[in-house]
């Protein structure tokens, strides 16, 4: 399998407790960054990379996201929504529920509460070798997650190794990753770990700008940083 990845999922259902009081009135993905909703940076980057359909899951104040982004036509693609209502399904459960909208092919997954200049257009689905279930972007451990998640050895994600890195909440997944999953609330982590133990996950180290936007302070710091660059 090779070529441009045509489908993506943006995880956008979180409550955003650490960004209150802002998130008492808007969902975290709509937090403004230099006058643009945070999630829109992902939509535009994915559209530029040739993605034709984006699925966004919704929960807290979720109706505001389709009101802001619409059906995607103004970005040159289609946006579909997977509304989880008040029952937030977690990173794994949310993707699992959205699989019928995502289709049978490999798809991008990225968390809405990130800002990065990751080169989606530079990565083709051929990064997934035959039999692989996922390809993960990994970053140097940030201060809020010093223990990391997994190790990257010769392009393969391993459970243990000399240096642990943090999963960047960004990667490529195949629907088959969820073949044994049961609908409901669950994290993506155990699905990835199972596939890693079976040597079915590749990875890369991303050294470019990558910011987790989990608090108002992080949002404000990122805005100042980007304003200085412009």
DRENKEVEX-983348 format. One line per 5 residues: number of its first residue (from 1); their letters; for each residue x, y, z of N, C-alpha, C, O. Coordinates in steps of 0.05 Angstrom, whole numbers, plus 5000, padded with zeros to 4 digits. Layout:
<sites>
NUM) A) X Y Z X Y Z X Y Z X Y Z; ...
</sites>
This chain:
<sites>
1) XXXXX) 5017 4976 5000 5000 5000 5000 5018 5025 5000 5036 5027 5016; 5012 5044 4982 5028 5068 4981 5010 5091 4971 4988 5087 4962; 5021 5115 4974 5006 5138 4964 4997 5156 4987 5003 5151 5010; 4982 5177 4979 4972 5196 4998 4950 5184 5016 4933 5169 5006; 4951 5191 5041 4930 5182 5059 4906 5202 5056 4910 5226 5059
6) XXXXX) 4883 5191 5050 4860 5208 5043 4841 5214 5066 4824 5231 5063; 4844 5201 5088 4825 5204 5110 4840 5209 5136 4863 5201 5140; 4828 5224 5154 4840 5231 5180 4818 5233 5201 4795 5238 5196; 4827 5228 5226 4810 5233 5249 4823 5252 5268 4846 5248 5275; 4808 5272 5276 4818 5291 5296 4802 5285 5322 4778 5286 5323
11) XXXXX) 4817 5280 5343 4805 5274 5369 4798 5300 5384 4817 5315 5391; 4773 5305 5387 4765 5332 5397 4743 5330 5418 4729 5350 5423; 4740 5307 5432 4717 5304 5450 4724 5310 5479 4706 5309 5496; 4748 5317 5486 4756 5321 5514 4742 5345 5526 4735 5364 5513; 4740 5344 5553 4727 5366 5568 4744 5390 5571 4734 5413 5571
16) XXXXX) 4771 5387 5572 4789 5410 5575 4787 5423 5603 4787 5447 5605; 4787 5406 5624 4784 5416 5651 4806 5436 5658 4801 5456 5671; 4831 5430 5649 4853 5448 5657 4853 5474 5643 4870 5492 5649; 4835 5478 5623 4834 5504 5609 4809 5520 5618 4802 5540 5605; 4797 5511 5640 4775 5528 5650 4787 5554 5661 4809 5553 5671
21) XXXXX) 4772 5576 5660 4744 5579 5653 4738 5581 5623 4715 5583 5615; 4759 5583 5606 4754 5585 5577 4736 5563 5567 4718 5568 5552; 4741 5538 5576 4726 5516 5566 4699 5512 5580 4686 5492 5575; 4692 5530 5597 4664 5530 5607 4645 5540 5586 4621 5536 5587; 4656 5555 5566 4638 5567 5546 4644 5557 5517 4627 5560 5499
26) XXXXX) 4668 5547 5513 4674 5536 5486 4689 5509 5490 4703 5506 5510; 4688 5491 5471 4704 5466 5472 4733 5473 5467 4739 5491 5452; 4751 5458 5480 4780 5464 5478 4790 5466 5449 4806 5483 5444; 4780 5449 5431 4791 5452 5403 4785 5479 5390 4798 5485 5370; 4767 5494 5401 4761 5520 5390 4776 5543 5404 4771 5566 5399
31) XXXXX) 4794 5535 5423 4810 5556 5436 4824 5573 5415 4837 5562 5397; 4823 5599 5417 4834 5616 5396 4864 5618 5398 4875 5622 5420; 4878 5615 5376 4907 5618 5374 4913 5636 5351 4909 5628 5328; 4922 5660 5357 4927 5680 5336 4902 5685 5319 4904 5687 5294; 4879 5685 5332 4854 5692 5318 4841 5669 5303 4822 5673 5288
36) XXXXX) 4852 5644 5306 4842 5621 5292 4837 5598 5312 4854 5594 5330; 4816 5583 5310 4812 5560 5328 4835 5540 5326 4844 5535 5304; 4844 5530 5348 4866 5511 5349 4862 5488 5329 4881 5481 5315; 4838 5477 5328 4833 5454 5311 4836 5461 5282 4841 5443 5265; 4831 5486 5275 4832 5493 5246 4860 5490 5234 4863 5485 5210
41) XXXXX) 4881 5493 5251 4908 5489 5241 4911 5461 5231 4924 5456 5210; 4900 5441 5245 4901 5413 5236 4886 5410 5210 4895 5397 5191; 4862 5421 5209 4845 5418 5185 4859 5428 5161 4860 5415 5140; 4871 5452 5163 4885 5464 5140 4910 5448 5132 4915 5444 5109; 4925 5438 5152 4949 5423 5146 4942 5396 5132 4955 5388 5114
46) XXXXX) 4921 5383 5142 4912 5358 5130 4902 5362 5101 4907 5346 5083; 4887 5384 5098 4877 5390 5071 4900 5395 5052 4899 5385 5029; 4921 5409 5061 4944 5414 5044 4959 5389 5037 4973 5387 5017; 4956 5368 5054 4970 5343 5050 4954 5323 5032 4963 5301 5028; 4931 5332 5022 4916 5315 5005 4894 5299 5018 4881 5282 5005
51) XXXXX) 4889 5304 5043 4867 5290 5057 4841 5300 5046 4837 5324 5042; 4823 5281 5041 4797 5288 5029 4774 5286 5048 4753 5298 5044; 4777 5271 5070 4756 5269 5090 4768 5269 5118 4787 5255 5124; 4756 5285 5135 4764 5286 5163 4740 5279 5180 4718 5290 5176; 4744 5262 5199 4724 5255 5219 4732 5268 5246 4755 5264 5255
56) XXXXX) 4714 5282 5258 4719 5295 5284 4699 5285 5304 4675 5286 5300; 4709 5274 5327 4690 5266 5348 4684 5289 5366 4701 5307 5371; 4660 5288 5377 4649 5311 5392 4638 5301 5419 4629 5279 5421; 4639 5319 5439 4625 5314 5464 4619 5341 5476 4599 5354 5469; 4636 5350 5495 4630 5374 5510 4627 5398 5492 4645 5406 5477
61) XXXXX) 4603 5411 5493 4597 5434 5476 4603 5429 5447 4610 5447 5432; 4600 5403 5440 4609 5394 5413 4595 5407 5390 4607 5410 5368; 4571 5416 5393 4557 5428 5370 4570 5453 5360 4566 5462 5337; 4587 5466 5377 4601 5490 5368 4622 5484 5347 4629 5502 5331; 4632 5460 5346 4654 5454 5327 4643 5452 5299 4655 5465 5281
66) XXXXX) 4621 5438 5293 4610 5439 5266 4600 5467 5259 4601 5475 5235; 4592 5483 5278 4584 5510 5272 4608 5526 5263 4605 5544 5247; 4631 5520 5274 4656 5535 5267 4668 5525 5241 4678 5541 5225; 4668 5499 5236 4682 5487 5214 4664 5480 5190 4673 5479 5168; 4639 5475 5196 4620 5468 5175 4626 5440 5163 4636 5423 5177
71) XXXXX) 4619 5437 5138 4622 5411 5125 4649 5407 5112 4654 5387 5099; 4666 5427 5115 4693 5424 5104 4698 5436 5077 4720 5438 5068; 4676 5444 5063 4680 5452 5035 4698 5476 5033 4713 5479 5013; 4698 5494 5052 4715 5518 5050 4745 5511 5053 4762 5527 5047; 4750 5487 5063 4778 5478 5065 4785 5459 5042 4808 5450 5041
76) XXXXX) 4766 5453 5025 4771 5435 5003 4770 5406 5009 4782 5389 4995; 4755 5399 5030 4751 5370 5037 4724 5367 5050 4708 5386 5052; 4719 5343 5059 4694 5336 5073 4699 5332 5102 4718 5318 5109; 4683 5344 5119 4685 5339 5148 4660 5325 5157 4637 5334 5153; 4663 5302 5171 4642 5287 5183 4645 5288 5213 4668 5291 5223
81) XXXXX) 4624 5285 5228 4625 5287 5257 4614 5262 5270 4594 5251 5262; 4628 5253 5291 4620 5230 5307 4613 5240 5334 4631 5245 5351; 4588 5244 5340 4579 5256 5364 4576 5235 5386 4559 5217 5384; 4592 5238 5407 4591 5219 5430 4572 5228 5452 4570 5215 5472; 4558 5251 5448 4540 5261 5468 4555 5266 5494 4577 5277 5494
86) XXXXX) 4543 5258 5517 4555 5262 5543 4573 5238 5551 4586 5239 5572; 4574 5217 5535 4589 5193 5541 4615 5193 5526 4618 5180 5505; 4635 5208 5537 4661 5209 5524 4674 5182 5524 4676 5169 5545; 4681 5172 5501 4690 5144 5497 4720 5140 5500 4729 5117 5498; 4735 5161 5504 4764 5158 5506 4777 5157 5478 4763 5156 5458
91) XXXXX) 4803 5158 5477 4817 5159 5451 4812 5134 5434 4808 5136 5410; 4812 5111 5447 4807 5086 5432 4778 5082 5425 4771 5076 5403; 4760 5086 5445 4732 5082 5441 4721 5102 5421 4703 5095 5405; 4731 5126 5421 4722 5147 5402 4729 5139 5373 4713 5143 5355; 4754 5130 5369 4762 5121 5342 4746 5097 5334 4736 5095 5311
96) XXXXX) 4742 5078 5352 4728 5053 5345 4699 5060 5336 4689 5048 5316; 4687 5078 5350 4659 5085 5342 4659 5099 5315 4639 5096 5300; 4680 5113 5308 4680 5128 5283 4689 5112 5259 4689 5122 5236; 4697 5087 5263 4708 5071 5241 4690 5069 5216 4700 5070 5194; 4663 5067 5220 4647 5066 5196 4649 5091 5179 4645 5091 5154
101) XXXXX) 4655 5114 5191 4659 5139 5177 4686 5141 5164 4690 5154 5144; 4706 5128 5176 4733 5130 5167 4739 5112 5143 4756 5118 5127; 4724 5090 5141 4728 5072 5118 4750 5051 5123 4760 5049 5145; 4756 5036 5102 4773 5012 5105 4803 5017 5104 4819 4999 5110; 4812 5041 5096 4840 5046 5092 4854 5059 5116 4840 5068 5135
106) XXXXX) 4880 5060 5116 4896 5073 5137 4888 5102 5138 4881 5115 5118; 4889 5113 5162 4881 5141 5166 4899 5155 5186 4910 5142 5204; 4901 5181 5183 4915 5197 5203 4898 5199 5228 4874 5199 5227; 4911 5201 5251 4898 5208 5275 4915 5229 5289 4939 5227 5291; 4902 5250 5299 4916 5271 5313 4898 5284 5334 4874 5287 5329
111) XXXXX) 4909 5290 5356 4893 5303 5377 4890 5333 5371 4908 5346 5362; 4866 5342 5377 4859 5370 5371 4875 5390 5388 4879 5413 5380; 4884 5381 5412 4897 5399 5430 4928 5400 5426 4943 5402 5446; 4936 5398 5402 4965 5400 5395 4968 5423 5375 4950 5431 5361; 4992 5435 5375 5001 5451 5353 5028 5441 5344 5046 5437 5360
116) XXXXX) 5031 5437 5318 5055 5426 5307 5057 5434 5278 5037 5440 5265; 5082 5434 5267 5085 5438 5238 5093 5412 5225 5107 5412 5205; 5085 5390 5237 5091 5363 5226 5083 5363 5196 5062 5373 5188; 5101 5350 5180 5096 5350 5151 5079 5327 5142 5089 5307 5132; 5053 5330 5146 5034 5309 5137 5039 5302 5107 5037 5278 5100
121) XXXXX) 5043 5322 5091 5046 5317 5062 5071 5301 5055 5073 5290 5034; 5090 5300 5074 5115 5286 5068 5115 5257 5076 5134 5242 5070; 5093 5248 5088 5091 5221 5098 5070 5206 5082 5047 5215 5081; 5077 5184 5069 5058 5169 5054 5050 5144 5069 5064 5135 5088; 5028 5131 5061 5019 5107 5074 5038 5084 5072 5035 5064 5086
126) XXXXX) 5058 5087 5054 5078 5066 5051 5096 5064 5076 5111 5044 5079; 5094 5084 5094 5108 5081 5120 5098 5056 5135 5113 5045 5151; 5074 5048 5130 5063 5024 5142 5071 5000 5125 5061 4997 5102; 5089 4983 5134 5097 4960 5119 5074 4939 5120 5057 4942 5137; 5076 4920 5103 5055 4899 5103 5053 4886 5130 5073 4877 5142
131) XXXXX) 5028 4886 5141 5023 4874 5167 5024 4893 5190 5014 4886 5212; 5035 4917 5186 5035 4937 5208 5007 4948 5212 4991 4950 5194; 5002 4955 5237 4976 4967 5245 4978 4996 5251 4957 5010 5252; 5002 5007 5255 5004 5035 5263 5032 5045 5257 5052 5030 5256; 5034 5071 5252 5059 5086 5250 5057 5110 5267 5038 5126 5264
136) XXXXX) 5075 5113 5287 5072 5134 5307 5094 5155 5305 5117 5148 5301; 5087 5180 5308 5106 5201 5312 5113 5203 5341 5096 5202 5359; 5139 5204 5347 5149 5204 5375 5165 5230 5379 5179 5239 5361; 5163 5241 5403 5178 5266 5409 5194 5262 5435 5188 5244 5451; 5214 5279 5439 5229 5279 5464 5210 5284 5487 5191 5300 5484
141) XXXXX) 5214 5271 5509 5195 5273 5531 5192 5302 5541 5212 5314 5549; 5167 5312 5541 5163 5339 5552 5164 5338 5582 5163 5317 5594; 5165 5362 5594 5168 5363 5623 5145 5351 5638 5148 5341 5660; 5121 5352 5626 5097 5341 5639 5095 5311 5636 5077 5299 5648; 5112 5299 5620 5111 5270 5616 5139 5258 5614 5147 5247 5594
146) XXXXX) 5155 5261 5636 5184 5255 5634 5190 5225 5631 5212 5218 5622; 5171 5208 5638 5176 5179 5636 5172 5168 5608 5180 5145 5602; 5160 5183 5590 5156 5175 5562 5135 5152 5560 5122 5145 5580; 5133 5141 5536 5113 5120 5531 5126 5095 5520 5123 5073 5532; 5141 5097 5498 5153 5074 5485 5181 5081 5476 5191 5103 5480
151) XXXXX) 5194 5061 5464 5221 5065 5453 5221 5062 5423 5204 5048 5412; 5239 5076 5409 5241 5075 5380 5268 5063 5373 5289 5076 5379; 5268 5040 5361 5294 5026 5354 5293 5018 5325 5277 5001 5317; 5310 5030 5309 5312 5023 5281 5284 5024 5267 5277 5007 5251; 5270 5046 5273 5245 5050 5259 5221 5034 5269 5199 5035 5258
156) XXXXX) 5226 5018 5291 5204 5002 5302 5199 5012 5331 5217 5019 5346; 5173 5012 5338 5166 5020 5365 5168 4995 5383 5157 4974 5377; 5183 4999 5406 5187 4977 5425 5177 4985 5452 5176 5009 5459; 5170 4965 5468 5160 4971 5495 5183 4980 5513 5179 4996 5531; 5206 4969 5509 5229 4976 5526 5254 4982 5508 5255 4974 5485
161) XXXXX) 5273 4996 5520 5297 5003 5506 5313 5023 5521 5305 5031 5544; 5335 5033 5510 5353 5051 5524 5340 5078 5528 5345 5091 5549; 5325 5088 5509 5314 5115 5510 5284 5113 5505 5274 5104 5485; 5269 5124 5525 5240 5125 5521 5232 5152 5510 5244 5173 5517; 5212 5152 5492 5202 5176 5480 5172 5178 5485 5160 5158 5494
166) XXXXX) 5161 5200 5478 5132 5205 5483 5117 5203 5456 5125 5216 5436; 5095 5188 5456 5078 5187 5433 5066 5215 5429 5055 5226 5447; 5069 5226 5405 5061 5253 5400 5031 5257 5395 5023 5279 5388; 5015 5237 5400 4986 5238 5395 4981 5244 5366 4963 5259 5359; 4997 5233 5349 4997 5238 5320 5008 5213 5306 5030 5204 5313
171) XXXXX) 4994 5203 5287 5004 5180 5273 4985 5169 5252 4965 5182 5245; 4991 5146 5242 4975 5133 5222 4965 5106 5234 4981 5091 5245; 4940 5101 5231 4928 5076 5242 4914 5061 5220 4903 5073 5201; 4914 5035 5222 4897 5018 5205 4872 5010 5221 4874 5005 5245; 4849 5008 5209 4825 5000 5224 4828 4973 5237 4816 4968 5258
176) XXXXX) 4845 4956 5226 4849 4929 5238 4862 4930 5266 4861 4910 5280; 4873 4953 5273 4883 4956 5301 4861 4951 5321 4867 4943 5344; 4836 4956 5313 4814 4953 5332 4798 4928 5327 4774 4926 5335; 4809 4908 5314 4795 4884 5306 4783 4869 5330 4761 4858 5328; 4796 4870 5353 4787 4855 5376 4773 4873 5396 4766 4865 5418
181) XXXXX) 4770 4899 5390 4758 4918 5409 4728 4915 5411 4714 4907 5393; 4718 4920 5435 4690 4920 5441 4680 4949 5444 4694 4964 5457; 4658 4956 5432 4648 4984 5434 4646 4992 5463 4637 4977 5480; 4653 5017 5468 4652 5028 5495 4675 5047 5501 4687 5057 5482; 4680 5052 5526 4700 5071 5534 4727 5057 5538 4729 5038 5554
186) XXXXX) 4747 5065 5522 4774 5054 5526 4794 5072 5513 4788 5088 5496; 4819 5069 5523 4841 5085 5513 4854 5072 5489 4853 5047 5485; 4867 5088 5472 4882 5078 5450 4907 5063 5459 4917 5044 5445; 4918 5070 5482 4943 5059 5491 4945 5029 5492 4964 5018 5481; 4926 5015 5504 4928 4986 5505 4927 4973 5477 4939 4952 5473
191) XXXXX) 4912 4985 5458 4911 4974 5431 4939 4977 5418 4949 4958 5405; 4952 4999 5422 4979 5003 5411 4999 4984 5424 5015 4972 5411; 4997 4982 5451 5016 4965 5465 5014 4936 5455 5034 4922 5452; 4989 4926 5451 4986 4899 5441 4999 4895 5414 5012 4875 5408; 4995 4915 5396 5007 4914 5370 5037 4916 5371 5051 4904 5355
196) XXXXX) 5048 4933 5389 5077 4936 5393 5089 4909 5401 5110 4901 5391; 5076 4895 5420 5086 4870 5429 5087 4849 5407 5101 4829 5408; 5070 4853 5386 5070 4835 5363 5087 4845 5340 5087 4834 5318; 5103 4866 5345 5120 4879 5326 5105 4887 5301 5112 4881 5278; 5083 4902 5306 5067 4911 5283 5063 4942 5283 5044 4952 5273
201) XXXXX) 5083 4956 5295 5081 4985 5297 5108 4997 5289 5129 4990 5302; 5109 5014 5270 5133 5029 5262 5131 5057 5274 5111 5065 5285; 5153 5072 5272 5153 5099 5283 5175 5116 5272 5193 5107 5258; 5174 5141 5279 5194 5161 5271 5197 5181 5294 5178 5186 5310; 5220 5193 5295 5225 5214 5315 5220 5241 5302 5233 5248 5282
206) XXXXX) 5202 5257 5313 5196 5283 5302 5210 5304 5320 5205 5305 5344; 5227 5320 5308 5243 5339 5323 5234 5368 5318 5246 5387 5329; 5213 5372 5303 5203 5399 5297 5186 5409 5319 5183 5396 5340; 5174 5433 5316 5156 5445 5336 5133 5426 5342 5119 5417 5324; 5128 5422 5367 5106 5405 5377 5098 5415 5404 5115 5415 5423
211) XXXXX) 5074 5424 5407 5065 5436 5432 5039 5423 5441 5019 5423 5426; 5039 5412 5465 5014 5404 5477 5001 5428 5489 5013 5443 5504; 4975 5432 5483 4961 5456 5493 4940 5447 5512 4917 5444 5506; 4949 5442 5537 4931 5432 5557 4921 5451 5578 4902 5446 5592; 4935 5474 5580 4927 5495 5599 4926 5522 5586 4937 5526 5564
216) XXXXX) 4914 5541 5599 4913 5568 5589 4941 5580 5587 4947 5595 5568; 4958 5573 5606 4986 5583 5605 5001 5572 5581 5015 5587 5567; 4997 5547 5575 5010 5535 5551 4999 5548 5526 5014 5553 5507; 4973 5554 5525 4962 5567 5502 4974 5595 5498 4981 5603 5476; 4976 5610 5520 4986 5637 5519 5016 5637 5512 5025 5654 5497
221) XXXXX) 5031 5618 5523 5060 5617 5516 5063 5610 5486 5081 5622 5473; 5047 5592 5476 5049 5585 5448 5042 5609 5430 5055 5613 5410; 5021 5623 5437 5013 5646 5421 5035 5667 5420 5041 5678 5399; 5048 5672 5443 5071 5691 5443 5094 5681 5426 5106 5697 5412; 5099 5655 5427 5121 5644 5411 5115 5646 5381 5133 5654 5366
226) XXXXX) 5091 5640 5373 5084 5642 5345 5083 5671 5335 5091 5676 5312; 5075 5689 5353 5074 5717 5345 5102 5728 5340 5106 5744 5322; 5121 5718 5355 5149 5727 5351 5160 5716 5325 5177 5729 5313; 5151 5693 5316 5160 5681 5291 5149 5694 5267 5161 5693 5245; 5125 5706 5269 5111 5717 5246 5122 5745 5239 5112 5757 5219
</sites>
